[in-house]
Amino acid sequence: MKGLLFGFILVVGLGYGGAKAYLHYQVSDGVDAVVMGMEPYAELEYGGISSTLTGELTIDDVKIQVKGFRDNIVIGRLGINTPNFLALLNLGNLSAGSQAPFGGPPEYFGIIAENIKVSASADYYRDIYNKHCEQLAPADIRHGGVIGVGKYGFSPRTLGELGYDELIVSTSVTLRQAETHFITEMDFDIVDMIDVEIEASVVGDLMSGAAMGASYQPTMRSLQIEITDQSLNKRVEKYCTRLGLTPEQIFRAHLNALQYFGKKNGIEFDKYVIDPYKEYLAGKSKFIVTAKPRKPLDLARIKKYKPIDVPALLNLEATAQ
């Protein structure tokens, strides 16, 4: 009996090891092709390939150097997330043009990028920030409150003043298909700064929508955005105080930045969003915005409405916790 059990474990172990080696071989081939394709624009190096029984497949210790820049983009882990190892094997076969041996597509599919390290003084970050500001050319770019709260993004100098010499970012996007709709879950976390979680529910079939490409017009059922402050608000308050701003001026700068964000997206926020945001600024750690249209909404229609009418159209509300 013991011998039979040992033999079974050995067969399973060999099968898993062989499947893992085959999967890693496929991925290695694909990554090497990507590396060659990137050569005119960037150099990419990576330390290895990992996979888990829980369904993750990643390339590890990634370094990317874009041509024309000195500093590297460093990523700890970059890859995909599925329900289990069998789902990884299915995807490997489907991408190779073969039939999936263990059923159809996975019940969910995710992309993960963990421990992206960005130095505040990195030349590519400075270049992106400068070009962004040049494109916008805002009249208030040098105002203390605008700089302090990052209305147009944080400059390299401001990040240093806030105590962020290096940003450590992790992000993920997960897609799940339900019976009549699909759900997109996104997470964007910057260590000791802020975490943003987004969940959007969209009518229809994910694969059909993807096949339509740029012509696809999503119809939204609901949307939730949850922002968790991890220390950013206090750092901003201290920095703005050092710049000579009063508490009232700092508060107004935050609200001005919120309204600017809304204007960029065709929304004029009302008191159902602004009042909870004030509570969030006053010391609460979470700010949660929900949109629940009374019936599924074609997002292309939003552009036809005046910004002041969009909150009612989306049934937009917010809370602070």
Contacts in CASP RR format, 6 or more apart in sequence:
PFRMAT RR
TARGET T0000
AUTHOR 0000-0000-0000
METHOD contacts of the structure
MODEL  1
MKGLLFGFILVVGLGYGGAKAYLHYQVSDGVDAVVMGMEPYAELEYGGIS
STLTGELTIDDVKIQVKGFRDNIVIGRLGINTPNFLALLNLGNLSAGSQA
PFGGPPEYFGIIAENIKVSASADYYRDIYNKHCEQLAPADIRHGGVIGVG
KYGFSPRTLGELGYDELIVSTSVTLRQAETHFITEMDFDIVDMIDVEIEA
SVVGDLMSGAAMGASYQPTMRSLQIEITDQSLNKRVEKYCTRLGLTPEQI
FRAHLNALQYFGKKNGIEFDKYVIDPYKEYLAGKSKFIVTAKPRKPLDLA
RIKKYKPIDVPALLNLEATAQ
16 53 0 8 1.000
16 85 0 8 1.000
19 85 0 8 1.000
19 89 0 8 1.000
20 51 0 8 1.000
20 85 0 8 1.000
23 51 0 8 1.000
23 57 0 8 1.000
23 88 0 8 1.000
23 89 0 8 1.000
23 92 0 8 1.000
24 49 0 8 1.000
24 51 0 8 1.000
26 92 0 8 1.000
26 95 0 8 1.000
26 96 0 8 1.000
27 49 0 8 1.000
27 57 0 8 1.000
27 59 0 8 1.000
28 49 0 8 1.000
31 46 0 8 1.000
31 49 0 8 1.000
31 59 0 8 1.000
34 44 0 8 1.000
35 44 0 8 1.000
38 44 0 8 1.000
40 67 0 8 1.000
41 66 0 8 1.000
41 67 0 8 1.000
42 64 0 8 1.000
42 65 0 8 1.000
42 66 0 8 1.000
42 67 0 8 1.000
43 64 0 8 1.000
43 65 0 8 1.000
43 67 0 8 1.000
44 62 0 8 1.000
44 63 0 8 1.000
44 64 0 8 1.000
45 62 0 8 1.000
45 63 0 8 1.000
46 59 0 8 1.000
46 60 0 8 1.000
46 61 0 8 1.000
46 62 0 8 1.000
46 63 0 8 1.000
47 59 0 8 1.000
47 60 0 8 1.000
47 61 0 8 1.000
47 62 0 8 1.000
48 59 0 8 1.000
48 60 0 8 1.000
48 61 0 8 1.000
49 57 0 8 1.000
49 58 0 8 1.000
49 59 0 8 1.000
49 60 0 8 1.000
50 56 0 8 1.000
50 57 0 8 1.000
50 58 0 8 1.000
50 60 0 8 1.000
50 77 0 8 1.000
51 57 0 8 1.000
51 58 0 8 1.000
51 85 0 8 1.000
51 88 0 8 1.000
52 85 0 8 1.000
53 84 0 8 1.000
53 85 0 8 1.000
54 84 0 8 1.000
54 85 0 8 1.000
55 81 0 8 1.000
55 82 0 8 1.000
55 83 0 8 1.000
55 84 0 8 1.000
55 85 0 8 1.000
55 87 0 8 1.000
55 88 0 8 1.000
56 79 0 8 1.000
56 80 0 8 1.000
56 81 0 8 1.000
56 82 0 8 1.000
56 112 0 8 1.000
57 79 0 8 1.000
57 80 0 8 1.000
57 82 0 8 1.000
57 88 0 8 1.000
58 77 0 8 1.000
58 78 0 8 1.000
58 79 0 8 1.000
58 80 0 8 1.000
58 112 0 8 1.000
59 77 0 8 1.000
59 78 0 8 1.000
59 79 0 8 1.000
60 76 0 8 1.000
60 77 0 8 1.000
60 78 0 8 1.000
61 76 0 8 1.000
62 74 0 8 1.000
62 75 0 8 1.000
62 76 0 8 1.000
62 78 0 8 1.000
63 72 0 8 1.000
63 73 0 8 1.000
63 74 0 8 1.000
63 75 0 8 1.000
64 72 0 8 1.000
64 73 0 8 1.000
64 75 0 8 1.000
65 71 0 8 1.000
65 72 0 8 1.000
65 73 0 8 1.000
66 73 0 8 1.000
66 124 0 8 1.000
69 123 0 8 1.000
69 124 0 8 1.000
69 127 0 8 1.000
70 123 0 8 1.000
71 119 0 8 1.000
71 122 0 8 1.000
71 123 0 8 1.000
71 124 0 8 1.000
73 116 0 8 1.000
73 118 0 8 1.000
73 124 0 8 1.000
74 115 0 8 1.000
74 116 0 8 1.000
74 117 0 8 1.000
75 113 0 8 1.000
75 114 0 8 1.000
75 115 0 8 1.000
75 116 0 8 1.000
75 117 0 8 1.000
76 114 0 8 1.000
76 115 0 8 1.000
76 116 0 8 1.000
76 117 0 8 1.000
77 112 0 8 1.000
77 113 0 8 1.000
77 114 0 8 1.000
77 115 0 8 1.000
78 112 0 8 1.000
78 113 0 8 1.000
78 114 0 8 1.000
79 111 0 8 1.000
79 112 0 8 1.000
79 113 0 8 1.000
80 88 0 8 1.000
80 91 0 8 1.000
80 109 0 8 1.000
80 110 0 8 1.000
80 111 0 8 1.000
80 112 0 8 1.000
81 109 0 8 1.000
81 110 0 8 1.000
81 111 0 8 1.000
81 112 0 8 1.000
81 172 0 8 1.000
81 174 0 8 1.000
82 88 0 8 1.000
82 91 0 8 1.000
82 106 0 8 1.000
82 108 0 8 1.000
82 109 0 8 1.000
82 110 0 8 1.000
83 106 0 8 1.000
83 107 0 8 1.000
83 108 0 8 1.000
86 102 0 8 1.000
87 102 0 8 1.000
87 106 0 8 1.000
89 101 0 8 1.000
89 102 0 8 1.000
90 100 0 8 1.000
90 101 0 8 1.000
90 102 0 8 1.000
90 103 0 8 1.000
90 104 0 8 1.000
90 105 0 8 1.000
90 106 0 8 1.000
91 105 0 8 1.000
91 106 0 8 1.000
91 109 0 8 1.000
93 99 0 8 1.000
93 100 0 8 1.000
93 101 0 8 1.000
94 100 0 8 1.000
94 105 0 8 1.000
105 207 0 8 1.000
107 176 0 8 1.000
107 177 0 8 1.000
108 174 0 8 1.000
108 175 0 8 1.000
108 176 0 8 1.000
108 177 0 8 1.000
109 174 0 8 1.000
109 175 0 8 1.000
110 172 0 8 1.000
110 173 0 8 1.000
110 174 0 8 1.000
110 175 0 8 1.000
111 172 0 8 1.000
111 173 0 8 1.000
111 174 0 8 1.000
112 170 0 8 1.000
112 171 0 8 1.000
112 172 0 8 1.000
113 169 0 8 1.000
113 170 0 8 1.000
113 171 0 8 1.000
113 172 0 8 1.000
114 170 0 8 1.000
115 168 0 8 1.000
115 169 0 8 1.000
115 170 0 8 1.000
116 167 0 8 1.000
116 168 0 8 1.000
116 169 0 8 1.000
116 170 0 8 1.000
116 171 0 8 1.000
117 166 0 8 1.000
117 167 0 8 1.000
117 168 0 8 1.000
117 169 0 8 1.000
118 125 0 8 1.000
118 166 0 8 1.000
118 167 0 8 1.000
118 169 0 8 1.000
119 125 0 8 1.000
119 165 0 8 1.000
119 166 0 8 1.000
119 167 0 8 1.000
120 156 0 8 1.000
120 159 0 8 1.000
120 160 0 8 1.000
120 164 0 8 1.000
120 165 0 8 1.000
120 166 0 8 1.000
120 167 0 8 1.000
121 156 0 8 1.000
121 165 0 8 1.000
122 156 0 8 1.000
125 156 0 8 1.000
126 156 0 8 1.000
129 153 0 8 1.000
129 154 0 8 1.000
129 155 0 8 1.000
129 156 0 8 1.000
132 152 0 8 1.000
132 153 0 8 1.000
133 141 0 8 1.000
133 152 0 8 1.000
136 152 0 8 1.000
138 146 0 8 1.000
138 151 0 8 1.000
138 152 0 8 1.000
140 146 0 8 1.000
140 151 0 8 1.000
141 147 0 8 1.000
141 152 0 8 1.000
143 253 0 8 1.000
144 240 0 8 1.000
144 243 0 8 1.000
144 245 0 8 1.000
144 253 0 8 1.000
145 151 0 8 1.000
145 240 0 8 1.000
145 243 0 8 1.000
145 245 0 8 1.000
145 249 0 8 1.000
145 250 0 8 1.000
145 253 0 8 1.000
146 152 0 8 1.000
146 253 0 8 1.000
146 256 0 8 1.000
146 257 0 8 1.000
147 155 0 8 1.000
147 158 0 8 1.000
147 243 0 8 1.000
148 154 0 8 1.000
148 158 0 8 1.000
148 236 0 8 1.000
148 239 0 8 1.000
148 240 0 8 1.000
148 243 0 8 1.000
148 253 0 8 1.000
149 236 0 8 1.000
149 240 0 8 1.000
149 250 0 8 1.000
149 253 0 8 1.000
149 254 0 8 1.000
149 257 0 8 1.000
150 158 0 8 1.000
150 236 0 8 1.000
150 257 0 8 1.000
151 253 0 8 1.000
151 256 0 8 1.000
151 257 0 8 1.000
151 260 0 8 1.000
154 162 0 8 1.000
154 164 0 8 1.000
158 239 0 8 1.000
159 165 0 8 1.000
159 167 0 8 1.000
161 239 0 8 1.000
161 242 0 8 1.000
162 232 0 8 1.000
162 235 0 8 1.000
162 236 0 8 1.000
162 239 0 8 1.000
163 235 0 8 1.000
164 192 0 8 1.000
164 193 0 8 1.000
167 190 0 8 1.000
167 191 0 8 1.000
167 193 0 8 1.000
168 190 0 8 1.000
168 191 0 8 1.000
169 188 0 8 1.000
169 189 0 8 1.000
169 190 0 8 1.000
169 191 0 8 1.000
170 187 0 8 1.000
170 189 0 8 1.000
170 191 0 8 1.000
171 186 0 8 1.000
171 187 0 8 1.000
171 188 0 8 1.000
171 189 0 8 1.000
172 185 0 8 1.000
172 186 0 8 1.000
172 187 0 8 1.000
173 184 0 8 1.000
173 185 0 8 1.000
173 186 0 8 1.000
174 184 0 8 1.000
174 185 0 8 1.000
174 186 0 8 1.000
175 182 0 8 1.000
175 183 0 8 1.000
175 184 0 8 1.000
175 185 0 8 1.000
175 206 0 8 1.000
176 182 0 8 1.000
176 183 0 8 1.000
176 185 0 8 1.000
177 205 0 8 1.000
177 206 0 8 1.000
177 207 0 8 1.000
180 203 0 8 1.000
180 204 0 8 1.000
181 201 0 8 1.000
181 202 0 8 1.000
181 203 0 8 1.000
181 204 0 8 1.000
181 221 0 8 1.000
182 201 0 8 1.000
182 202 0 8 1.000
182 204 0 8 1.000
182 205 0 8 1.000
182 206 0 8 1.000
183 199 0 8 1.000
183 200 0 8 1.000
183 201 0 8 1.000
183 202 0 8 1.000
184 198 0 8 1.000
184 199 0 8 1.000
184 200 0 8 1.000
184 202 0 8 1.000
185 197 0 8 1.000
185 198 0 8 1.000
185 199 0 8 1.000
186 196 0 8 1.000
186 197 0 8 1.000
186 198 0 8 1.000
186 199 0 8 1.000
187 195 0 8 1.000
187 196 0 8 1.000
187 197 0 8 1.000
187 198 0 8 1.000
188 195 0 8 1.000
188 196 0 8 1.000
188 197 0 8 1.000
189 195 0 8 1.000
189 196 0 8 1.000
190 230 0 8 1.000
191 230 0 8 1.000
192 230 0 8 1.000
192 231 0 8 1.000
193 230 0 8 1.000
193 231 0 8 1.000
193 232 0 8 1.000
194 227 0 8 1.000
194 228 0 8 1.000
194 229 0 8 1.000
194 230 0 8 1.000
194 232 0 8 1.000
195 227 0 8 1.000
195 228 0 8 1.000
195 230 0 8 1.000
196 225 0 8 1.000
196 226 0 8 1.000
196 227 0 8 1.000
196 228 0 8 1.000
197 225 0 8 1.000
197 226 0 8 1.000
197 228 0 8 1.000
198 223 0 8 1.000
198 224 0 8 1.000
198 225 0 8 1.000
198 226 0 8 1.000
199 223 0 8 1.000
199 224 0 8 1.000
200 220 0 8 1.000
200 222 0 8 1.000
200 223 0 8 1.000
200 224 0 8 1.000
201 220 0 8 1.000
201 221 0 8 1.000
201 222 0 8 1.000
201 223 0 8 1.000
202 218 0 8 1.000
202 219 0 8 1.000
202 220 0 8 1.000
202 221 0 8 1.000
203 218 0 8 1.000
203 219 0 8 1.000
203 220 0 8 1.000
203 221 0 8 1.000
203 296 0 8 1.000
204 219 0 8 1.000
209 216 0 8 1.000
210 216 0 8 1.000
217 298 0 8 1.000
217 299 0 8 1.000
217 300 0 8 1.000
218 298 0 8 1.000
218 299 0 8 1.000
219 296 0 8 1.000
219 297 0 8 1.000
219 298 0 8 1.000
219 299 0 8 1.000
220 291 0 8 1.000
220 293 0 8 1.000
220 296 0 8 1.000
220 297 0 8 1.000
220 299 0 8 1.000
221 293 0 8 1.000
221 296 0 8 1.000
222 290 0 8 1.000
222 291 0 8 1.000
222 292 0 8 1.000
222 293 0 8 1.000
223 289 0 8 1.000
223 290 0 8 1.000
223 291 0 8 1.000
223 314 0 8 1.000
224 288 0 8 1.000
224 289 0 8 1.000
224 290 0 8 1.000
224 291 0 8 1.000
225 288 0 8 1.000
225 289 0 8 1.000
225 290 0 8 1.000
226 286 0 8 1.000
226 287 0 8 1.000
226 288 0 8 1.000
227 280 0 8 1.000
227 286 0 8 1.000
227 287 0 8 1.000
227 288 0 8 1.000
228 285 0 8 1.000
228 286 0 8 1.000
229 280 0 8 1.000
229 285 0 8 1.000
229 286 0 8 1.000
229 287 0 8 1.000
233 280 0 8 1.000
233 281 0 8 1.000
233 283 0 8 1.000
236 250 0 8 1.000
237 247 0 8 1.000
237 250 0 8 1.000
240 249 0 8 1.000
240 250 0 8 1.000
240 253 0 8 1.000
241 250 0 8 1.000
245 253 0 8 1.000
251 278 0 8 1.000
251 281 0 8 1.000
254 277 0 8 1.000
254 281 0 8 1.000
255 274 0 8 1.000
255 277 0 8 1.000
255 278 0 8 1.000
258 269 0 8 1.000
258 274 0 8 1.000
258 277 0 8 1.000
259 268 0 8 1.000
259 269 0 8 1.000
262 268 0 8 1.000
262 269 0 8 1.000
262 307 0 8 1.000
263 307 0 8 1.000
266 302 0 8 1.000
266 303 0 8 1.000
266 307 0 8 1.000
266 310 0 8 1.000
267 307 0 8 1.000
267 310 0 8 1.000
267 311 0 8 1.000
267 314 0 8 1.000
267 316 0 8 1.000
268 306 0 8 1.000
268 307 0 8 1.000
268 308 0 8 1.000
268 310 0 8 1.000
268 311 0 8 1.000
269 277 0 8 1.000
269 311 0 8 1.000
269 316 0 8 1.000
270 308 0 8 1.000
270 311 0 8 1.000
270 316 0 8 1.000
272 311 0 8 1.000
272 316 0 8 1.000
272 317 0 8 1.000
272 318 0 8 1.000
273 289 0 8 1.000
273 311 0 8 1.000
273 316 0 8 1.000
273 317 0 8 1.000
273 318 0 8 1.000
276 287 0 8 1.000
276 288 0 8 1.000
276 318 0 8 1.000
276 319 0 8 1.000
276 320 0 8 1.000
277 287 0 8 1.000
277 318 0 8 1.000
277 320 0 8 1.000
279 320 0 8 1.000
280 286 0 8 1.000
280 287 0 8 1.000
280 320 0 8 1.000
284 320 0 8 1.000
284 321 0 8 1.000
285 321 0 8 1.000
286 320 0 8 1.000
286 321 0 8 1.000
287 318 0 8 1.000
287 319 0 8 1.000
287 320 0 8 1.000
288 318 0 8 1.000
288 319 0 8 1.000
288 320 0 8 1.000
288 321 0 8 1.000
289 316 0 8 1.000
289 317 0 8 1.000
289 318 0 8 1.000
290 316 0 8 1.000
290 317 0 8 1.000
290 318 0 8 1.000
291 314 0 8 1.000
291 315 0 8 1.000
291 316 0 8 1.000
292 314 0 8 1.000
292 315 0 8 1.000
292 317 0 8 1.000
293 313 0 8 1.000
293 314 0 8 1.000
293 315 0 8 1.000
294 315 0 8 1.000
297 313 0 8 1.000
297 314 0 8 1.000
302 310 0 8 1.000
302 313 0 8 1.000
302 314 0 8 1.000
305 313 0 8 1.000
310 316 0 8 1.000
END
